[in-house]
């Protein structure tokens, strides 16, 4: 419903959502199925979707950066076909570390750590570049600027909290198994954190969320006052 001819960002968000759903299904399959072949297949699918998830985070941040830093260029150069091509590349890119693990004898942990760490400089550059260019942009509304900044900060926060601990653990030569267990457990709940990102990407979503919360709080107060009134009459 959100994808329009002049709006590219929802394509990346939709693919991010698909990668989240694949992660949840793969994790559930690993828990439910006792067969080793199913567990191994689910683990490979989970890793591919996890790396694709990071790729679409990068796509979202770069797209938001272009809206602020290069608004005129972005307005005339953006198109659906290019975005679809980028999505295909992002889905195929995670196959590279899987093939490297199969065809080479390199350290598997280091290979995945490198691929997980590659997006970090791009995320930092997008956030810093957006914040620097924010004050000089007049073609973007203040509400849109707030949504873009909130989106970038949330993506960077999610990556830092959920992915960096696992990357540090993979790079480390001596495993701390407690830290490894905690970091692997944290990354399992990363799809839930993306829900907040979906909220901030919607136009007017933040305002609607605040209105909804205020309405719920007001209804709760009215119910509480009603109960107090009934108690007083008794």
TORNU-821235 format. One line per 3 residues: number of its first residue (from 0); their letters; for each residue x, y, z of C-alpha. Coordinates in Angstrom, 3 decimals. Each point is the difference from the previous one (the first is absolute). Layout:
N
NUM	A	X Y Z; ...
***
This chain:
234
0	XXX	0.000 0.000 0.000; 2.920 2.376 0.688; 2.021 -0.516 -3.189
3	XXX	-0.635 2.797 -2.488; 1.721 1.065 -3.207; 1.629 2.989 1.722
6	XXX	0.880 -1.610 3.318; 2.861 -2.498 0.229; 0.651 -0.446 3.736
9	XXX	-2.881 -2.444 0.712; 1.622 -2.537 -2.345; 2.981 -0.296 2.332
12	XXX	-2.248 -0.062 3.061; -2.119 -2.789 -1.521; 3.121 -2.072 -0.706
15	XXX	1.243 0.716 3.519; -3.306 -1.331 1.295; 0.303 -3.105 -2.191
18	XXX	3.498 -0.686 1.366; -1.368 0.371 3.545; -2.783 -2.497 -0.715
21	XXX	2.495 -2.471 -1.482; 2.166 0.290 3.115; -2.978 -0.690 2.260
24	XXX	-1.113 -3.001 -2.085; 3.554 -1.415 -0.160; 0.464 0.330 3.750
27	XXX	-3.348 -1.684 0.620; 0.915 -2.851 -2.357; 3.313 -0.560 1.798
30	XXX	-1.839 -0.305 3.328; -2.853 -2.198 -1.217; 1.750 -2.416 -2.383
33	XXX	2.436 -2.590 1.451; 1.427 -1.049 -3.395; 3.594 1.094 -0.554
36	XXX	-0.446 0.771 -3.717; -2.943 2.288 0.761; 1.938 1.745 2.770
39	XXX	3.014 0.577 -2.286; -2.201 1.288 -2.841; -1.867 2.300 2.380
42	XXX	3.290 1.331 1.375; 1.288 0.830 -3.502; -3.275 1.715 -0.913
45	XXX	0.124 1.910 3.276; 3.542 1.250 -0.665; -0.894 1.096 -3.527
48	XXX	-3.097 1.871 1.195; 1.974 1.550 2.871; 2.657 1.384 -2.350
51	XXX	-2.727 1.156 -2.409; -1.617 1.758 2.953; 3.167 2.010 0.546
54	XXX	0.175 0.755 -3.716; -3.495 1.470 -0.027; 0.836 2.048 3.086
57	XXX	2.799 1.521 -2.054; -2.387 0.609 -2.921; -2.428 1.833 2.293
60	XXX	2.709 2.217 1.503; 1.604 0.830 -3.375; -3.398 0.797 -1.508
63	XXX	-0.839 2.274 2.943; 3.420 1.666 -0.298; -0.577 0.738 -3.698
66	XXX	-3.364 1.600 0.801; 1.726 2.499 2.302; 3.477 0.484 -1.511
69	XXX	-0.895 -0.228 -3.722; -3.749 0.732 -0.221; -0.089 1.240 -3.602
72	XXX	2.174 -2.849 -1.309; -2.062 -2.527 1.927; -3.282 1.435 -1.264
75	XXX	0.972 -0.423 -3.661; 2.122 -3.174 0.195; -2.082 -2.252 2.239
78	XXX	-2.045 -2.723 -1.670; -1.630 -3.292 0.876; 2.068 -2.146 -2.398
81	XXX	3.313 1.068 1.549; -1.351 -0.688 3.491; -1.179 -3.471 -1.014
84	XXX	3.445 -0.723 -1.496; 1.648 1.115 3.255; -2.334 -2.312 1.953
87	XXX	0.972 -2.968 -2.191; 3.704 0.751 0.549; -0.520 0.268 3.769
90	XXX	-1.724 -3.407 0.070; 2.785 -1.611 -2.084; 2.899 1.654 1.820
93	XXX	-0.247 -2.181 3.183; 0.657 -3.093 -2.131; 3.636 1.129 -0.358
96	XXX	1.111 -0.813 3.587; -1.939 -3.280 -0.117; 1.854 -1.033 -3.175
99	XXX	3.324 1.152 1.485; -0.598 -2.241 2.990; -0.754 -2.954 -2.273
102	XXX	2.771 0.514 -2.565; 2.849 1.308 2.184; 1.663 -0.882 3.280
105	XXX	-0.086 3.504 1.467; -1.181 0.569 3.550; -3.802 -0.010 -0.220
108	XXX	-0.462 2.355 2.932; 2.305 2.614 -1.530; -1.741 -0.220 -3.381
111	XXX	-3.440 0.640 1.499; 1.383 2.694 2.315; 1.421 1.886 -2.997
114	XXX	-3.270 -0.190 -1.909; -1.949 1.106 3.074; 2.414 2.894 0.588
117	XXX	0.068 1.371 -3.575; -3.245 2.036 0.345; 1.127 1.794 3.176
120	XXX	2.080 2.767 -1.716; -2.869 0.614 -2.447; -2.479 0.389 2.865
123	XXX	2.298 2.431 1.817; 0.593 2.006 -3.188; -3.740 0.205 -0.754
126	XXX	-0.917 1.173 3.497; 2.815 2.562 0.249; -0.550 1.262 -3.555
129	XXX	-3.736 0.357 0.584; 0.451 1.948 3.232; 2.524 2.321 -1.683
132	XXX	-2.274 0.684 -2.980; -3.220 0.327 2.009; 0.119 3.734 0.737
135	XXX	0.630 1.052 -3.603; -2.945 -1.872 -1.541; -3.171 2.014 -0.629
138	XXX	-1.779 -2.319 -2.432; -0.764 -2.552 2.723; -2.629 0.702 2.651
141	XXX	0.918 0.074 3.690; -2.190 -3.051 0.665; 1.768 -1.931 -2.770
144	XXX	3.390 1.029 1.420; -1.006 -1.268 3.441; -1.126 -3.335 -1.458
147	XXX	3.230 -0.368 -1.991; 2.210 0.736 3.015; -2.042 -2.347 2.189
150	XXX	0.294 -2.750 -2.617; 3.774 0.369 -0.346; 0.578 0.103 3.758
153	XXX	-2.175 -3.085 0.503; 1.789 -1.966 -2.722; 3.406 0.891 1.453
156	XXX	-1.231 -0.822 3.510; -1.395 -3.379 -1.087; 3.211 -0.908 -1.796
159	XXX	2.197 1.075 2.929; -2.036 -1.791 2.664; -0.921 -3.199 -1.834
162	XXX	2.847 -0.646 -2.459; 3.211 1.527 1.380; 0.188 -2.299 3.074
165	XXX	-0.137 -3.059 -2.262; 2.608 1.504 -2.341; 2.362 0.625 2.922
168	XXX	-0.562 -3.556 1.158; 0.740 -1.423 -3.459; 3.176 2.045 -0.421
171	XXX	1.299 -0.906 3.449; 2.450 -2.910 -0.123; -0.919 -1.241 3.475
174	XXX	-3.744 -0.653 0.375; -1.835 1.043 3.130; -2.875 -2.447 -0.293
177	XXX	-2.279 1.998 2.306; 0.510 3.120 -2.134; -0.488 -2.086 -3.158
180	XXX	-3.272 -1.404 1.341; -1.260 3.440 1.049; 0.940 1.675 -3.315
183	XXX	-1.563 -2.859 -2.026; -3.158 0.229 2.111; -0.223 3.779 -0.418
186	XXX	0.289 -0.210 -3.774; -2.949 -2.423 -0.053; -2.345 2.786 1.163
189	XXX	1.271 2.572 -2.520; -3.083 -0.495 -2.266; -2.181 1.315 2.823
192	XXX	2.096 3.167 0.219; -0.648 0.678 -3.703; -3.675 0.500 0.848
195	XXX	0.923 3.387 1.468; 1.705 0.862 -3.289; -3.203 -0.805 -1.929
198	XXX	-1.901 2.415 2.246; 2.402 2.894 -0.603; 0.092 -0.561 -3.780
201	XXX	-3.731 0.640 -0.363; -1.088 3.552 -0.687; -1.653 1.421 3.087
204	XXX	0.571 -3.291 1.778; 1.748 1.589 2.973; -2.809 2.493 0.500
207	XXX	-2.631 -2.715 -0.338; 1.860 -2.166 2.506; 0.136 2.838 2.525
210	XXX	-3.697 0.735 -0.509; -0.817 -3.686 0.479; 2.055 -0.190 3.204
213	XXX	-1.587 3.177 1.364; -3.452 -1.362 -0.840; 0.777 -3.287 1.760
216	XXX	1.277 1.886 3.043; -3.118 2.196 0.039; -2.292 -3.045 -0.269
219	XXX	1.879 -1.688 2.848; -0.397 3.102 2.161; -3.715 0.170 -0.771
222	XXX	-0.453 -3.672 0.926; 1.941 0.526 3.215; -2.100 3.067 0.872
225	XXX	-3.135 -2.007 -0.759; 1.052 -2.754 2.380; 0.783 2.568 2.692
228	XXX	-3.418 1.555 -0.515; -1.751 -3.376 0.365; 2.002 -0.722 3.173
231	XXX	-0.867 3.393 1.472; -3.738 -0.492 -0.639; 0.170 -3.388 1.700
***
